[in-house]
Amino acid sequence: MRYLIISLLFIINLNADILKPTFIYEGSGGVTDLVYKDAKLYAGTAEGVVDIYDTKEKKLIQSIKVPNIKDFVGDEIASKIYSVDILANKIMIVSQGKMGYRRVHIYENDKLNKVISVQDQYTIAKAKFVDENHLLIALLSNEVILYSLKDKKAIYRVQVSASKFSNFALNEKKDEFILADESGELSLMSVKDGKTIQIFKGQNVDNIFQVDFKNNTFITAGQDRRAAIYHKNATNAYYKNASFLIYSAALSPSAKIGAYAIDENNNVVLFNTQSKSDLFTLGSHKATLTNILFINEKELFTASDDNHINYWSL
C-alpha cells in the first residue's frame, strides 16, 4: 500500500508539472502558420482561410478565404495556406495552386489581389515580407528568390544547395535570414544579394523541420530528435534531446527562452537557453505541433494540425 501511495503521488506531481493553456482559440481548420501583430493573431489554415483574432477580446473578428482550386479529378477543394505575413495593412498569403505550384495573394483595403499565379511556376514553401515592395520566397527546390512586387519579377534566384528546403527565418532587421534544409546544416544568408554568409553545422545530423532566429540566436526542430541552439557570433552550440521527432521550435524575443515539441504526446518544453535547464512543460495538444510563437518573454501561442490555438501566459 505504501508503494502504491508513493507511485500515485509521483504521477500526480508529474501531471501537475504539465501546464494547461490559459485560453484556447478555435479556427477554421488545421493551423499551418501563425503571425502576431498589434494584438491581432493571424492563423493560416489547411482549409484555405486566414483567421484573424482580437487577442484582447479573445475572439475571431475576421476570416479571409482564398479561392478554391480543383483537384486532379476536377472536384473543387480548399486551397491550403502555406505561409502568412503582415506588413502595415497588407496581409500576404501563400496558398496551394495546381500541379504543385503555389499562388500569392495580398489582402489590402478589403480586397484580395493575386500577385503571383501558378503560371509563374513557383513551388513556394514559404514567403515573408522584407519591406513593402519585396518578398523573400523559398522554393521546395531549395532556391531563394527576392521578389519585387512593384516590378513583378525576381531580383535574384539563388540555389542554396542540392538538399530539399525545410524552413527559413528572418532576423529583426530583415537584412539576414537563416535557412534550414534536409542536410541538417543552417545557412546564414544576406537578403540583399542571396549570398551565403556562414554555415552552421554539427548539432543536427538529419532533416531540420523548423528554424527560428532571434537576437543573433538560432534554434532548430530536428527529425533526429534534437533541438539545437547556435549563437551567431559564438562557438558554444549545443542540442537538447527529445523522445520523438521535433516538428516545431521557437525562441522568445530575447532568445533567453527556447521552446520545442518534446514527445509523441505533443508536449512542449520551455527552457533557459543559457543554463539549458527546463522551465515549463506545455500540454493539451491533441495533434502534431505546427507552430510555436512567442509574443514576449511571458506569453506565447502554440498550434497544431487541428483547429485549436493555445494561448499561454506563464
N, C-alpha and C positions, 0 to 999 in steps of 0.2 A: 504494500500500500504506500509506503514511504517513497519508493522509487517511482511509482505511478504519479504521486503528487508532484514530485520534483520534475518529472517529464512534462506534466501538464503546465506547470509554471514556466518551464523553458519555452514551450510552444506559445503560450500567451505573451511572454516577453518578446519572442521573435516576431510575432504578428504585430505587436504594439510598435515595433520599430519601423514598420512599413506604413508610411503616411497615406492618408486618403486625400483626394482633391478638395480644394476649397470650394470650387464650383465646376460644373460640367456644362459645356455648350453642346447643343445638338445641331448638326448641319444636314446638308442635302445628300451626303454620301461619304465614302472613304476619303480621308484627307490626304492630299498629295503635296501641298505646300502651304506654309504659313508666313505671313508678314504682319508686323505690328507697326502702327504709326499714329501718333496723336490720339491715343486712347481708342483706336479702332483696330480690330483684328480682322485680317483678310485671309480666308481659307479657300484654296483651290481644291476641288473635289473630282473624283472619278466620274461624277455624273454631269460633267460639263458646266459646272456652276462655280462661281466665286461668291461665297457667303461673306457678308460684312457684318461685324458685331460691334455694338457700342459697349465697350468694356466697363464704362462707368454705370450704365443702366443694366448691364449684363443681359442684353437681348439682341436678337437678329434684327437689323434695320434695313438690309437690302440684299438681294441676290441678283447677280449678273450671270445670265446664261449665254454661252456662245452657241452658234448654230449647230444643229445636229449634223452628223455625217451618215453615209451609207456604208454598210459592211460589204464583204465580198459577195454576198448573195443579193444585195440590193435592199436589205432592210435598214430602216432608219434607226440609228443608235446615238447615244450621248457621246459627245466629243470630250474625252478625258483631258483634264487640265494637268499640265506637267510643271508649269512654273508661273509664278505671280510676282509682281514687284510694283512698288508705289513710288512716284516722284511727283511732288507738288499735288496737282489734282488729276494726275494721269495714273491709270491702272493698266499695267502691261500683263497680258495673258497669253501663254503658250499652250496650244491645245492640239489634240490629235487631228490629223488630216486623213489622207488616203495614201496607200502604197508605202506606208512608213514615214511619209513626210509630215511636217508639222506646220501649223499656222500661228501667226502672231497678230493679236488684236490689241488696240489701245482704247480703253474706255475713258471718255472725257466729255464733260458737258452733256451727260445722259445719252451719249451716242457711242456705239461700238464700231470702231473703224479698223478694217483689216490693213495691216502694214506689211506683212509677209504672207504670201499664199503658198499653196502646195506646188504651184508652178515654179517657185524658186528652188524647189527640191532640196530643202534643208531638213535633215534629220535631227531636229533640235532636241537636246536633252534638258537644257537649262538656259535661261536668259535672264539678265538683270540690267537695269538702267545704270549707265555710267554717268550720264547727265541727261539733260532734256532732249538732246539730239542724237544720242548714241546708246546702242545696246551692246553688251558683251554677250556673245552667244557661243555655246559649246555644243558640238555635234556628237552623235554617238560614235563617230569615227575618230574621236579624239582630236578634232580640228577646232580651233578657236577663231571666232570672227568678231571683229569690231565693226559694227554695222551702223551706217549713217541713216537715220530716219529722214533727214532732210533731203539727201541725195538718193535715197532708196537703193543703196549699194554697199558692198563690203569694202571697208578701207583696207583691211588686210584679212587674209585667211591663212592660218598657220597650223601645220601638222605638229602636234606636241610630241607624240610617239606612236609606235605601232600598236600599243595596248588600247583596249576599249576604255572609253571615257566613263567616269563614275560621277564626279561631283566637282564643283568649284565654289569658292567663297571669296568675295571682295574684302579688302581692308576698309577701314573707316574713311580714308581719303579717296577711295576708289581709283587709286593710281597703280595698285598692285593687286594680284589675286593668287590664291593657292589652288592648284588643280590636282585632283587625285584620280588614279585610274587603277586598272586591274593588276598592275605590276607591283603595287604596294608602295610605290615611290610618290613623293609630292614634288610638284614643280612650282616654284615661286616665279611668277611671270609679270612682265610690265604690261599694263593696259594700253599704253600709248602705242607700242610697236609690236607687241606679242612676243617679245624676246624672253627667253628663259634667263632668270637672274641667278637662281641657285636650285640645286636638287637636294631634297632631304630624304634620307632612306635609312634602313636598318632596323626600324621598330616594327613595321608590318611586313609580312612575308607573303601576302596574298592580296586579293582584291580589297580595295577600300570603298565602302558603300557611301560614306559621307565624310565631309571635312568642314570645319569651322575655323574662322580667322578673326581673332580679337586681340587687340593690344599687343601686336607682334608675337602672338602665340597661336599655334595650330593644334587642333585635336582631330583625331580620326576615329571612324567607326569601321572596324575591320572584319572581314569574313574569317580571319584567322583568330577571332575571339580576343582581339587586342584593341584597346583604346589607347592610342599613342599621343604623347604630348611632345611637341617640338617648340623651341623658342628660337625666333628668327636670328638673333644675334648671340646665341649661346650654344654650347655643346652638350648641355645636360638633358638630353632627350631620354624619355623612358616610356614604358607602356604599363597599363593595368589590364589584368586578365578578366575575362568573363567566362561563364559556363556555357555560353551559347553564342551564335553568330551575333555580332553587334551591328544592328541596322541603322542606328541613329546616335549622334553625339553632338554636343554643343558646348560653348563657353559663355560665361557671363560677360558683360561688357568690359570688366576689368581683367578678365581671364584668370581671376583668382579661384573661380569655381568651375569645375568641369562636370559634365553630365553624360552618361551613356547607358544604353539598354544593357542590362546585366545578365538576363537569363531567359529561358523559354517561357516563363510566365509574364514576360514583357515588363518586368520591373525596371525602374531607372535608378541608378545610383548617382548621387551628387558627391563630389569630393574636392578637397583642397588641392589645387594643382601644385602648390609649393611643398606642402608637407606630405602629399599623396594620401592623406588619411580620409576615410569615408565620412560623410556628414549626414546624409539622409538617404532613405530609400523610398521612392515614389511608386505606389502600386495602383491597382484599379484599372489597368489597361487590358482590354479584352481582345486585342488584335495586335499584329506586328506594328511596332513603332515606325512612324514615317518622319516625324518632326519633333525636335526639342527646340524651343525658342525662349531665351531669356529676354525680359524687358528691362530688368535691372538686377541688382545683386540679391534681391529677396523675392522676386516674382518671376514666374515662367509659365509657359504653356507646353503641353505635350499632346501629340495627336497620333492616331493610328490608322490602320486600314479601314476601321469602322467610322461611323459618323460622329464620334464623340471627341471633343477637345477639352482636355483637363486644364483648369487654371489652378496654380499653386501659389499660395502666399506663405512663405516659410517663417 
